[in-house]
Amino acid sequence: MTHFLFKNATLATMQSGTEPYGLVVDGALAIEHGMIVYCGPADALPDAYKTWPDRDLGGAVVTPALIDCHTHVVFGGNRAREFEMRLQGASYEEIARAGGGIVSTVTATRAASEEDLLTSALPRVDALLAEGVTTLEIKSGYGLDGASELRMLRVAKRIAQVRNVTVRTTYLGAHAIPAEYKDQPDAYLDEVCLPTLEQAHAEGLVDAVDGFCEGIAFSPDQIKRVFEKAKALGLPVKLHAEQLSNLGGSVLAAEYNALSSDHLEYLDEAGVEAMAKSGTVAVLLPGAFYTLHETQFPPVKLLRTHKVPIAIATDCNPGTSPLTSLLLTMNMACTLFRMTPQEALAGVTCNAARALGLTDRGILQQGMRADLAIWAIDHPAELSYRIGFNPLKERIVGGAI
């Protein structure tokens, strides 16, 4: 069907204005050729749309489809044993320095075939799609050699072919220093990370470039080298920054007009101001905060004060956030970080789209892509309120149910 109409809907448009959530009660939403052509009060619906095939939603809430803007869903193996170690008192940094952490997943990922990686990733992807996700960011970063990094990116692209979801791929070669380059981070960048980025770009496998700026990973100067290569290739950047300490990564990211700076527990006001000036989105990851038993909270009040847009994401990964529920992420953002339900919903819709550089989704308005989620709820706050409950009725992708 090329065109149809939803009526008797409660629309959480997420447009800025006087109404929380951009809420429209007794709304109508018209879709043609996969695009929204009308979104607003039913009593203002143009006559031309009134004769279209329609569906009465009975007052159900319609939101933009959800966007998970920071994931690592493609990987080999799992790290359940490290989960036990953390419960016994070991810190993330202690585990990493002992050869665990990110590097421990590298062995399993390198040993996995493309089919193995795809097969293991799809159940995680399916769990997200079942909660109304239609756009997903997927990072590399667990191969840390040329062949494995490229294989991860190819799998990420294949996910979009075998599932009805938009995938944005992010090259994260600067995620960790592999064992064969221990204490030689610059040699790893020269011989593996940067050449692989060039090859991945040449193959059309990369939408953005990321890095991990931290004492156990790469210094700001080393990340700058990665960003310079990305800039030369015309690729946008983002950064894992200020998760375990403050190395000024977010200030560096802002200098390169980064799409986002992510984690941010140790972000200071100088970093916040730099992000506000550059338009860089703050992506908060409550799943990692929860899993790591963190006590340092990201500076939500400062981000609000400086009007830095806040997105939230699952950070789905095997070690520090084995989370495949964006609805639970919303609840965690409210419960742990004291974000409001409206901020949480913005964090997985309009602000998440911005964190991926996407301008055609994340809000409900004329001219936007018709990616929608229809919920069996009375008010959008319920999406953050419930724990372990999925009220999704339908997921609409490009106008298709």
QUISULMO-V78007 format. One record per pair of residues at least 6 apart in sequence whose C-alpha atoms are under 7 Angstrom apart, sorted by the first residue. I is the first residue (numbers start at 0). J is the second residue. Records with the same first field share a line. If there is no record, write none. Layout:
I = J ; J
//
This chain:
1 = 31 ; 32
2 = 30 ; 31 ; 32
3 = 29 ; 30 ; 31 ; 51 ; 52 ; 53
4 = 28 ; 29 ; 30 ; 51 ; 52 ; 53 ; 54
5 = 27 ; 28 ; 29 ; 53 ; 54 ; 55 ; 56
6 = 26 ; 27 ; 28 ; 53 ; 54 ; 55 ; 56
7 = 25 ; 26 ; 27 ; 55 ; 56 ; 57 ; 58
8 = 24 ; 25 ; 26 ; 27 ; 56 ; 57 ; 58 ; 59 ; 60 ; 61
9 = 23 ; 24 ; 25 ; 26 ; 58 ; 59 ; 60 ; 61
10 = 22 ; 23 ; 24 ; 26 ; 60 ; 61 ; 62
11 = 20 ; 21 ; 22 ; 23 ; 60 ; 61 ; 62
12 = 20 ; 21 ; 22 ; 62 ; 63 ; 362 ; 363 ; 364
13 = 20 ; 21 ; 345 ; 362 ; 363
14 = 21 ; 362
15 = 21
20 = 341
23 = 39 ; 40
25 = 40 ; 41
26 = 39 ; 40 ; 41
27 = 38 ; 39 ; 40 ; 41
28 = 37 ; 38 ; 39
29 = 35 ; 36 ; 37 ; 38
30 = 36 ; 369 ; 398
33 = 368 ; 369 ; 397 ; 398
34 = 366 ; 367 ; 368 ; 369 ; 397 ; 398
35 = 364 ; 365 ; 366 ; 367 ; 368 ; 369
36 = 365 ; 366
37 = 364 ; 365
38 = 363 ; 364 ; 365
59 = 373 ; 374 ; 375 ; 376 ; 377
60 = 373 ; 374 ; 375 ; 376 ; 377 ; 378 ; 379
61 = 371 ; 372 ; 373 ; 374
62 = 371 ; 372 ; 373
63 = 348 ; 361 ; 362 ; 363 ; 370 ; 371 ; 372
64 = 131 ; 132 ; 133 ; 348 ; 370 ; 371 ; 372
65 = 131 ; 132 ; 133 ; 347 ; 348
66 = 132 ; 133 ; 134 ; 135 ; 347 ; 348 ; 351 ; 352
67 = 132 ; 134 ; 135 ; 136 ; 312 ; 313 ; 347 ; 351
68 = 135 ; 136 ; 312 ; 351 ; 354 ; 355
69 = 136 ; 137 ; 312 ; 313 ; 314
70 = 136 ; 137 ; 138 ; 313 ; 314 ; 315 ; 316
71 = 137 ; 138 ; 139 ; 314 ; 315 ; 316
72 = 120 ; 123 ; 137 ; 315 ; 316
73 = 116 ; 120 ; 151
74 = 108 ; 116 ; 141
75 = 104 ; 107 ; 108 ; 111 ; 116
76 = 104 ; 107
77 = 317
78 = 317 ; 318
91 = 291
94 = 100
100 = 318
101 = 141 ; 175
102 = 175 ; 177
104 = 141
105 = 141 ; 142
108 = 141 ; 142
109 = 142 ; 147
113 = 150 ; 154
116 = 154
117 = 154
123 = 323
126 = 323 ; 324
127 = 323 ; 324 ; 325
130 = 389 ; 391
131 = 372 ; 391 ; 394
133 = 164 ; 165 ; 370 ; 396
134 = 164 ; 165 ; 166
135 = 165 ; 166 ; 167
136 = 166 ; 167 ; 168
137 = 155 ; 166 ; 167 ; 168 ; 169
138 = 168 ; 169 ; 170 ; 171
139 = 148 ; 151 ; 152 ; 169 ; 170 ; 171 ; 172
140 = 148 ; 171 ; 172 ; 174
142 = 148
143 = 172 ; 177
144 = 191
145 = 191 ; 195
149 = 199
152 = 168 ; 204
153 = 204
155 = 168
156 = 166
159 = 165 ; 166
167 = 206
168 = 204 ; 205 ; 206 ; 207
169 = 205 ; 206 ; 207 ; 208 ; 209
170 = 205 ; 207 ; 208 ; 209
171 = 208 ; 209 ; 210
172 = 192
173 = 192 ; 210 ; 211
174 = 210 ; 211 ; 216
175 = 216
176 = 184 ; 216
180 = 187
193 = 225
199 = 205
206 = 234
207 = 234 ; 235 ; 236
208 = 229 ; 234 ; 235 ; 236 ; 237
209 = 236 ; 237 ; 238
210 = 222 ; 238 ; 239
211 = 217 ; 238 ; 239 ; 240
212 = 218 ; 219 ; 222 ; 239 ; 240 ; 248
213 = 240 ; 246
219 = 248
226 = 236
229 = 235
235 = 257 ; 258
236 = 257 ; 258
237 = 252 ; 257 ; 258 ; 259 ; 260
238 = 252 ; 259 ; 260 ; 261
239 = 260 ; 261 ; 262
240 = 248 ; 249 ; 260 ; 261 ; 262 ; 263
241 = 248 ; 262 ; 263 ; 264 ; 265 ; 266
242 = 262 ; 263 ; 264 ; 265
243 = 265
244 = 265
245 = 265 ; 266
247 = 270
249 = 260 ; 270
250 = 270 ; 273 ; 274
252 = 260
253 = 273 ; 274 ; 277 ; 279
256 = 277 ; 279
257 = 279
258 = 279 ; 280 ; 354 ; 355 ; 356
259 = 279 ; 280 ; 281 ; 282 ; 354
260 = 279 ; 280 ; 281 ; 282
261 = 281 ; 282 ; 283
262 = 282 ; 283 ; 284
263 = 283 ; 297
264 = 295 ; 296 ; 297 ; 298
265 = 295 ; 297
266 = 297 ; 298
268 = 301
271 = 302
272 = 305
274 = 307
275 = 305 ; 306 ; 307
280 = 307 ; 308 ; 309 ; 310 ; 354
281 = 307 ; 308 ; 309 ; 310
282 = 309 ; 310 ; 311 ; 312
283 = 310 ; 311 ; 312
284 = 311 ; 312 ; 313 ; 314
285 = 328 ; 331 ; 332
286 = 313 ; 314 ; 320 ; 322 ; 328
287 = 319 ; 320
290 = 319 ; 320
291 = 319
296 = 336
308 = 350
309 = 346 ; 350
310 = 346 ; 347 ; 350 ; 351
311 = 346 ; 347
312 = 325 ; 328 ; 347
313 = 322 ; 323 ; 324 ; 325 ; 328
314 = 320
315 = 321 ; 322 ; 323
326 = 382 ; 383
327 = 386 ; 387
329 = 343 ; 383
330 = 383 ; 384 ; 386
332 = 338 ; 343
333 = 339 ; 340 ; 343
340 = 380 ; 383
341 = 380
348 = 361 ; 362
349 = 361 ; 362
352 = 358 ; 360 ; 361
359 = 367 ; 368
360 = 367 ; 368
368 = 397
369 = 396 ; 397 ; 398
370 = 395 ; 396 ; 397 ; 398
371 = 394 ; 395 ; 396
372 = 393 ; 394 ; 395
373 = 391 ; 392 ; 393 ; 394
374 = 390 ; 391 ; 392
375 = 390 ; 391 ; 392
376 = 390
393 = 400
394 = 400
//
